[in-house]
Amino acid sequence: MKVPPTIVLHEFIGLKAKVAACANSSCTSVKGTVVNETRNTFVILQDRQRKTIVKDQATFHFTLADGTVVEIDGKVLVGKPEDRLKKRIRRRW
C-alpha cells in the first residue's frame, strides 16, 4: 500500500507506536500506544508506564488502523497537533 504524504496530518493519539531510532539510546526500545501529544513530545503507554519521547530526536513507526506500518521522522511532526493541520505538505518527489 502506498502511503500518502498527508499522513503527517493524521491524528496519532490511540495509534500503536514504536521508536525506531532516537538520539537517546534508552528510548529506542519504547513501543506502545500513544496516549498524549504535545508540541514537542509524544507520551507512549508501555506496560502501564508512560514514556515521554521527544519528537525532534526520534524516528517513529506507527501502525494504522488497517495494519499498515508507516515510518515518520519526528522532525516533521514537531508542532501543535491542531496547527499541524494547517501546514502545507510539499511533495519532494
TIVOMI-851741 format. One record per residue: residue in three letters; chain; x, y, z of N, C-alpha, C, O, CB in turn. Coordinates in nm, 3 decimals, padded with zeros to 5 digits. Glycine has a CB too. Example, Ala and Ser with C-alpha at 12.3 -4.5 7.8 and 13.67 -1.06 7.14 Angstrom:
// residues 2
Ala / A / 01.319 / -00.569 / 00.780 / 01.230 / -00.450 / 00.780 / 01.320 / -00.330 / 00.780 / 01.424 / -00.332 / 00.846 / 01.131 / -00.447 / 00.905
Ser / A / 01.285 / -00.225 / 00.708 / 01.367 / -00.106 / 00.714 / 01.290 / 00.003 / 00.787 / 01.341 / 00.114 / 00.804 / 01.408 / -00.060 / 00.572
***
This chain:
// residues 93
Met / A / 00.083 / -00.118 / 00.000 / 00.000 / 00.000 / 00.000 / 00.087 / 00.124 / 00.000 / 00.182 / 00.134 / 00.078 / -00.094 / 00.000 / 00.120
Lys / A / 00.057 / 00.217 / -00.086 / 00.131 / 00.342 / -00.092 / 00.073 / 00.439 / 00.009 / -00.048 / 00.460 / 00.014 / 00.128 / 00.401 / -00.236
Val / A / 00.160 / 00.499 / 00.088 / 00.116 / 00.590 / 00.193 / 00.124 / 00.733 / 00.141 / 00.229 / 00.775 / 00.092 / 00.202 / 00.572 / 00.323
Pro / A / 00.015 / 00.809 / 00.151 / 00.017 / 00.946 / 00.102 / 00.097 / 01.037 / 00.194 / 00.112 / 01.008 / 00.312 / -00.126 / 00.999 / 00.088
Pro / A / 00.150 / 01.148 / 00.139 / 00.228 / 01.240 / 00.224 / 00.142 / 01.313 / 00.327 / 00.196 / 01.379 / 00.416 / 00.299 / 01.341 / 00.136
Thr / A / 00.010 / 01.303 / 00.315 / -00.077 / 01.369 / 00.412 / -00.086 / 01.292 / 00.543 / -00.165 / 01.329 / 00.631 / -00.215 / 01.387 / 00.354
Ile / A / -00.008 / 01.186 / 00.557 / -00.011 / 01.106 / 00.679 / 00.032 / 01.190 / 00.799 / -00.008 / 01.160 / 00.912 / 00.080 / 00.983 / 00.665
Val / A / 00.111 / 01.296 / 00.778 / 00.154 / 01.380 / 00.890 / 00.037 / 01.462 / 00.944 / 00.048 / 01.519 / 01.053 / 00.268 / 01.472 / 00.847
Leu / A / -00.073 / 01.470 / 00.871 / -00.192 / 01.540 / 00.918 / -00.283 / 01.449 / 01.001 / -00.386 / 01.493 / 01.051 / -00.269 / 01.597 / 00.800
His / A / -00.244 / 01.325 / 01.015 / -00.324 / 01.224 / 01.083 / -00.323 / 01.246 / 01.234 / -00.229 / 01.305 / 01.287 / -00.272 / 01.084 / 01.049
Glu / A / -00.426 / 01.200 / 01.302 / -00.432 / 01.202 / 01.448 / -00.354 / 01.081 / 01.500 / -00.383 / 00.968 / 01.460 / -00.580 / 01.200 / 01.501
Phe / A / -00.256 / 01.104 / 01.586 / -00.169 / 00.996 / 01.632 / -00.210 / 00.938 / 01.767 / -00.166 / 00.829 / 01.802 / -00.028 / 01.046 / 01.641
Ile / A / -00.293 / 01.008 / 01.842 / -00.336 / 00.957 / 01.972 / -00.422 / 00.833 / 01.950 / -00.519 / 00.836 / 01.874 / -00.415 / 01.066 / 02.053
Gly / A / -00.386 / 00.726 / 02.016 / -00.458 / 00.600 / 02.002 / -00.390 / 00.501 / 01.909 / -00.427 / 00.383 / 01.908 / -00.596 / 00.627 / 01.953
Leu / A / -00.292 / 00.545 / 01.831 / -00.221 / 00.454 / 01.741 / -00.111 / 00.381 / 01.816 / -00.057 / 00.430 / 01.915 / -00.163 / 00.530 / 01.622
Lys / A / -00.078 / 00.262 / 01.766 / 00.037 / 00.188 / 01.817 / 00.162 / 00.253 / 01.760 / 00.167 / 00.284 / 01.641 / 00.030 / 00.036 / 01.780
Ala / A / 00.261 / 00.274 / 01.844 / 00.384 / 00.340 / 01.801 / 00.505 / 00.265 / 01.853 / 00.502 / 00.203 / 01.959 / 00.387 / 00.486 / 01.849
Lys / A / 00.612 / 00.274 / 01.777 / 00.740 / 00.217 / 01.817 / 00.848 / 00.317 / 01.781 / 00.845 / 00.375 / 01.672 / 00.765 / 00.077 / 01.749
Val / A / 00.942 / 00.338 / 01.870 / 01.054 / 00.428 / 01.842 / 01.158 / 00.348 / 01.767 / 01.220 / 00.257 / 01.823 / 01.112 / 00.491 / 01.974
Ala / A / 01.178 / 00.381 / 01.640 / 01.272 / 00.307 / 01.556 / 01.415 / 00.350 / 01.580 / 01.507 / 00.268 / 01.583 / 01.237 / 00.324 / 01.410
Ala / A / 01.435 / 00.480 / 01.597 / 01.568 / 00.534 / 01.623 / 01.552 / 00.659 / 01.707 / 01.453 / 00.731 / 01.696 / 01.644 / 00.564 / 01.489
Cys / A / 01.652 / 00.684 / 01.791 / 01.645 / 00.801 / 01.877 / 01.786 / 00.841 / 01.918 / 01.875 / 00.757 / 01.929 / 01.557 / 00.774 / 02.003
Ala / A / 01.806 / 00.970 / 01.939 / 01.936 / 01.019 / 01.985 / 01.965 / 00.969 / 02.126 / 02.080 / 00.946 / 02.162 / 01.940 / 01.173 / 01.981
Asn / A / 01.860 / 00.952 / 02.205 / 01.871 / 00.895 / 02.339 / 01.854 / 00.744 / 02.327 / 01.745 / 00.696 / 02.297 / 01.764 / 00.957 / 02.437
Ser / A / 01.961 / 00.670 / 02.350 / 01.958 / 00.525 / 02.325 / 01.861 / 00.449 / 02.416 / 01.821 / 00.338 / 02.382 / 02.097 / 00.469 / 02.342
Ser / A / 01.823 / 00.505 / 02.529 / 01.730 / 00.435 / 02.617 / 01.587 / 00.440 / 02.565 / 01.501 / 00.367 / 02.614 / 01.735 / 00.496 / 02.756
Cys / A / 01.560 / 00.524 / 02.466 / 01.425 / 00.537 / 02.411 / 01.399 / 00.446 / 02.292 / 01.285 / 00.433 / 02.248 / 01.400 / 00.679 / 02.370
Thr / A / 01.501 / 00.383 / 02.238 / 01.484 / 00.304 / 02.116 / 01.401 / 00.178 / 02.136 / 01.350 / 00.123 / 02.038 / 01.617 / 00.267 / 02.062
Ser / A / 01.385 / 00.131 / 02.257 / 01.308 / 00.009 / 02.280 / 01.163 / 00.039 / 02.320 / 01.090 / -00.053 / 02.356 / 01.374 / -00.074 / 02.388
Val / A / 01.122 / 00.164 / 02.314 / 00.987 / 00.202 / 02.358 / 00.886 / 00.170 / 02.249 / 00.903 / 00.208 / 02.134 / 00.981 / 00.352 / 02.395
Lys / A / 00.780 / 00.098 / 02.287 / 00.669 / 00.072 / 02.196 / 00.543 / 00.057 / 02.277 / 00.544 / 00.004 / 02.388 / 00.695 / -00.054 / 02.109
Gly / A / 00.433 / 00.105 / 02.221 / 00.306 / 00.101 / 02.291 / 00.204 / 00.189 / 02.221 / 00.213 / 00.211 / 02.101 / 00.324 / 00.144 / 02.437
Thr / A / 00.108 / 00.239 / 02.297 / 00.001 / 00.321 / 02.243 / 00.026 / 00.467 / 02.277 / 00.060 / 00.500 / 02.391 / -00.136 / 00.275 / 02.297
Val / A / 00.008 / 00.555 / 02.179 / 00.022 / 00.699 / 02.202 / -00.099 / 00.746 / 02.282 / -00.212 / 00.731 / 02.237 / 00.035 / 00.777 / 02.067
Val / A / -00.075 / 00.804 / 02.400 / -00.185 / 00.849 / 02.485 / -00.195 / 01.001 / 02.492 / -00.298 / 01.054 / 02.532 / -00.169 / 00.793 / 02.623
Asn / A / -00.089 / 01.071 / 02.454 / -00.092 / 01.217 / 02.455 / 00.012 / 01.270 / 02.359 / 00.113 / 01.205 / 02.332 / -00.068 / 01.272 / 02.598
Glu / A / -00.015 / 01.390 / 02.308 / 00.078 / 01.455 / 02.217 / 00.084 / 01.602 / 02.253 / -00.019 / 01.668 / 02.267 / 00.037 / 01.435 / 02.069
Thr / A / 00.205 / 01.654 / 02.267 / 00.225 / 01.796 / 02.289 / 00.303 / 01.851 / 02.172 / 00.325 / 01.782 / 02.073 / 00.298 / 01.823 / 02.423
Arg / A / 00.344 / 01.976 / 02.182 / 00.415 / 02.039 / 02.072 / 00.544 / 01.964 / 02.038 / 00.576 / 01.946 / 01.920 / 00.446 / 02.185 / 02.107
Asn / A / 00.617 / 01.922 / 02.140 / 00.748 / 01.862 / 02.117 / 00.760 / 01.716 / 02.158 / 00.865 / 01.655 / 02.136 / 00.850 / 01.939 / 02.190
Thr / A / 00.655 / 01.657 / 02.215 / 00.669 / 01.521 / 02.265 / 00.548 / 01.434 / 02.234 / 00.438 / 01.483 / 02.209 / 00.691 / 01.523 / 02.414
Phe / A / 00.572 / 01.304 / 02.236 / 00.467 / 01.203 / 02.239 / 00.476 / 01.133 / 02.374 / 00.586 / 01.109 / 02.424 / 00.481 / 01.100 / 02.121
Val / A / 00.362 / 01.102 / 02.433 / 00.360 / 01.021 / 02.554 / 00.307 / 00.885 / 02.513 / 00.194 / 00.873 / 02.465 / 00.272 / 01.087 / 02.668
Ile / A / 00.389 / 00.782 / 02.532 / 00.356 / 00.646 / 02.490 / 00.337 / 00.559 / 02.614 / 00.422 / 00.559 / 02.704 / 00.467 / 00.586 / 02.398
Leu / A / 00.227 / 00.487 / 02.619 / 00.197 / 00.397 / 02.730 / 00.256 / 00.261 / 02.699 / 00.214 / 00.192 / 02.606 / 00.042 / 00.386 / 02.756
Gln / A / 00.356 / 00.223 / 02.778 / 00.424 / 00.095 / 02.759 / 00.423 / 00.021 / 02.892 / 00.482 / 00.067 / 02.990 / 00.571 / 00.115 / 02.707
Asp / A / 00.357 / -00.094 / 02.895 / 00.350 / -00.177 / 03.016 / 00.305 / -00.096 / 03.138 / 00.367 / -00.102 / 03.244 / 00.486 / -00.241 / 03.044
Arg / A / 00.197 / -00.020 / 03.122 / 00.138 / 00.063 / 03.228 / 00.228 / 00.176 / 03.275 / 00.201 / 00.237 / 03.379 / 00.104 / -00.024 / 03.345
Gln / A / 00.333 / 00.206 / 03.201 / 00.421 / 00.319 / 03.233 / 00.415 / 00.418 / 03.118 / 00.411 / 00.379 / 03.001 / 00.567 / 00.271 / 03.258
Arg / A / 00.414 / 00.544 / 03.151 / 00.412 / 00.649 / 03.050 / 00.556 / 00.691 / 03.018 / 00.632 / 00.730 / 03.107 / 00.328 / 00.771 / 03.097
Lys / A / 00.591 / 00.683 / 02.892 / 00.724 / 00.722 / 02.845 / 00.709 / 00.846 / 02.758 / 00.628 / 00.846 / 02.665 / 00.795 / 00.605 / 02.767
Thr / A / 00.785 / 00.949 / 02.786 / 00.780 / 01.072 / 02.709 / 00.897 / 01.072 / 02.612 / 01.013 / 01.061 / 02.651 / 00.784 / 01.197 / 02.801
Ile / A / 00.864 / 01.084 / 02.483 / 00.965 / 01.079 / 02.378 / 00.966 / 01.215 / 02.306 / 00.861 / 01.264 / 02.265 / 00.937 / 00.963 / 02.278
Val / A / 01.083 / 01.273 / 02.292 / 01.097 / 01.399 / 02.221 / 01.087 / 01.373 / 02.072 / 01.160 / 01.289 / 02.018 / 01.232 / 01.469 / 02.256
Lys / A / 00.998 / 01.443 / 02.004 / 00.972 / 01.419 / 01.862 / 01.095 / 01.449 / 01.776 / 01.127 / 01.374 / 01.684 / 00.855 / 01.504 / 01.814
Asp / A / 01.164 / 01.558 / 01.807 / 01.274 / 01.606 / 01.723 / 01.391 / 01.509 / 01.718 / 01.470 / 01.512 / 01.623 / 01.321 / 01.739 / 01.774
Gln / A / 01.404 / 01.423 / 01.817 / 01.520 / 01.334 / 01.827 / 01.492 / 01.191 / 01.785 / 01.581 / 01.106 / 01.794 / 01.571 / 01.334 / 01.966
Ala / A / 01.370 / 01.162 / 01.739 / 01.333 / 01.022 / 01.715 / 01.271 / 01.000 / 01.578 / 01.222 / 01.093 / 01.514 / 01.237 / 00.975 / 01.822
Thr / A / 01.273 / 00.875 / 01.536 / 01.202 / 00.828 / 01.418 / 01.102 / 00.724 / 01.468 / 01.137 / 00.636 / 01.547 / 01.299 / 00.768 / 01.308
Phe / A / 00.977 / 00.735 / 01.422 / 00.869 / 00.652 / 01.474 / 00.814 / 00.559 / 01.367 / 00.813 / 00.591 / 01.248 / 00.758 / 00.740 / 01.530
His / A / 00.768 / 00.441 / 01.412 / 00.689 / 00.350 / 01.330 / 00.548 / 00.351 / 01.388 / 00.529 / 00.311 / 01.503 / 00.751 / 00.204 / 01.326
Phe / A / 00.451 / 00.395 / 01.310 / 00.312 / 00.397 / 01.354 / 00.236 / 00.288 / 01.280 / 00.254 / 00.270 / 01.159 / 00.247 / 00.535 / 01.329
Thr / A / 00.150 / 00.215 / 01.351 / 00.065 / 00.114 / 01.291 / -00.074 / 00.174 / 01.275 / -00.140 / 00.205 / 01.375 / 00.061 / -00.016 / 01.376
Leu / A / -00.119 / 00.189 / 01.151 / -00.250 / 00.248 / 01.124 / -00.360 / 00.146 / 01.148 / -00.331 / 00.029 / 01.174 / -00.257 / 00.300 / 00.979
Ala / A / -00.485 / 00.189 / 01.140 / -00.600 / 00.103 / 01.169 / -00.608 / -00.017 / 01.075 / -00.655 / -00.123 / 01.115 / -00.728 / 00.183 / 01.160
Asp / A / -00.563 / -00.001 / 00.951 / -00.570 / -00.112 / 00.855 / -00.448 / -00.204 / 00.862 / -00.436 / -00.297 / 00.782 / -00.583 / -00.058 / 00.716
Gly / A / -00.357 / -00.179 / 00.959 / -00.241 / -00.265 / 00.977 / -00.116 / -00.217 / 00.907 / -00.010 / -00.279 / 00.921 / -00.272 / -00.401 / 00.930
Thr / A / -00.125 / -00.109 / 00.833 / -00.009 / -00.054 / 00.763 / 00.086 / 00.010 / 00.861 / 00.044 / 00.085 / 00.949 / -00.053 / 00.048 / 00.657
Val / A / 00.214 / -00.021 / 00.848 / 00.317 / 00.040 / 00.933 / 00.384 / 00.151 / 00.854 / 00.431 / 00.130 / 00.742 / 00.422 / -00.067 / 00.981
Val / A / 00.388 / 00.270 / 00.914 / 00.443 / 00.388 / 00.849 / 00.559 / 00.441 / 00.931 / 00.548 / 00.454 / 01.053 / 00.333 / 00.498 / 00.830
Glu / A / 00.670 / 00.472 / 00.865 / 00.784 / 00.531 / 00.933 / 00.784 / 00.681 / 00.908 / 00.779 / 00.726 / 00.794 / 00.917 / 00.467 / 00.885
Ile / A / 00.789 / 00.758 / 01.017 / 00.787 / 00.904 / 01.006 / 00.898 / 00.962 / 01.093 / 00.914 / 00.923 / 01.209 / 00.648 / 00.962 / 01.048
Asp / A / 00.974 / 01.055 / 01.036 / 01.076 / 01.126 / 01.110 / 01.006 / 01.224 / 01.204 / 00.917 / 01.297 / 01.162 / 01.175 / 01.199 / 01.015
Gly / A / 01.047 / 01.227 / 01.328 / 00.983 / 01.313 / 01.427 / 00.998 / 01.461 / 01.399 / 00.917 / 01.541 / 01.446 / 01.038 / 01.283 / 01.560
Lys / A / 01.100 / 01.499 / 01.323 / 01.121 / 01.641 / 01.291 / 01.005 / 01.696 / 01.210 / 00.974 / 01.815 / 01.218 / 01.251 / 01.660 / 01.214
Val / A / 00.940 / 01.612 / 01.132 / 00.825 / 01.654 / 01.052 / 00.703 / 01.677 / 01.141 / 00.615 / 01.755 / 01.105 / 00.793 / 01.549 / 00.944
Leu / A / 00.697 / 01.611 / 01.255 / 00.581 / 01.615 / 01.342 / 00.587 / 01.723 / 01.450 / 00.491 / 01.740 / 01.524 / 00.563 / 01.483 / 01.406
Val / A / 00.700 / 01.795 / 01.459 / 00.714 / 01.897 / 01.563 / 00.612 / 02.008 / 01.540 / 00.600 / 02.060 / 01.429 / 00.857 / 01.954 / 01.565
Gly / A / 00.540 / 02.042 / 01.643 / 00.438 / 02.145 / 01.638 / 00.312 / 02.097 / 01.705 / 00.295 / 01.977 / 01.728 / 00.409 / 02.187 / 01.493
Lys / A / 00.225 / 02.190 / 01.737 / 00.099 / 02.153 / 01.800 / 00.016 / 02.068 / 01.704 / 00.016 / 02.094 / 01.584 / 00.021 / 02.278 / 01.844
Pro / A / -00.053 / 01.969 / 01.755 / -00.134 / 01.884 / 01.668 / -00.239 / 01.962 / 01.590 / -00.264 / 01.931 / 01.473 / -00.202 / 01.776 / 01.749
Glu / A / -00.299 / 02.062 / 01.652 / -00.401 / 02.140 / 01.582 / -00.341 / 02.232 / 01.477 / -00.407 / 02.265 / 01.378 / -00.481 / 02.221 / 01.682
Asp / A / -00.216 / 02.275 / 01.496 / -00.151 / 02.360 / 01.396 / -00.095 / 02.278 / 01.280 / -00.075 / 02.330 / 01.170 / -00.039 / 02.441 / 01.461
Arg / A / -00.068 / 02.150 / 01.306 / -00.014 / 02.064 / 01.200 / -00.114 / 02.049 / 01.086 / -00.074 / 02.026 / 00.972 / 00.023 / 01.926 / 01.257
Leu / A / -00.243 / 02.060 / 01.115 / -00.345 / 02.050 / 01.011 / -00.338 / 02.167 / 00.914 / -00.378 / 02.154 / 00.798 / -00.484 / 02.044 / 01.074
Lys / A / -00.289 / 02.279 / 00.959 / -00.282 / 02.399 / 00.875 / -00.159 / 02.402 / 00.785 / -00.153 / 02.482 / 00.691 / -00.283 / 02.522 / 00.963
Lys / A / -00.062 / 02.315 / 00.812 / 00.062 / 02.315 / 00.735 / 00.038 / 02.272 / 00.591 / -00.051 / 02.191 / 00.563 / 00.165 / 02.224 / 00.800
Arg / A / 00.116 / 02.326 / 00.504 / 00.117 / 02.280 / 00.365 / 00.217 / 02.167 / 00.352 / 00.328 / 02.176 / 00.403 / 00.150 / 02.394 / 00.267
Ile / A / 00.178 / 02.064 / 00.285 / 00.265 / 01.950 / 00.264 / 00.330 / 01.963 / 00.127 / 00.261 / 01.972 / 00.026 / 00.185 / 01.816 / 00.277
Arg / A / 00.462 / 01.964 / 00.124 / 00.534 / 01.971 / -00.002 / 00.576 / 01.831 / -00.043 / 00.632 / 01.755 / 00.035 / 00.657 / 02.064 / 00.009
Arg / A / 00.548 / 01.800 / -00.165 / 00.596 / 01.672 / -00.218 / 00.736 / 01.694 / -00.271 / 00.761 / 01.785 / -00.350 / 00.502 / 01.617 / -00.330
Arg / A / 00.825 / 01.609 / -00.228 / 00.966 / 01.624 / -00.268 / 01.007 / 01.516 / -00.365 / 01.126 / 01.488 / -00.380 / 01.057 / 01.622 / -00.146
Trp / A / 00.911 / 01.455 / -00.430 / 00.943 / 01.353 / -00.532 / 00.862 / 01.373 / -00.654 / 00.876 / 01.296 / -00.750 / 00.921 / 01.215 / -00.479
***
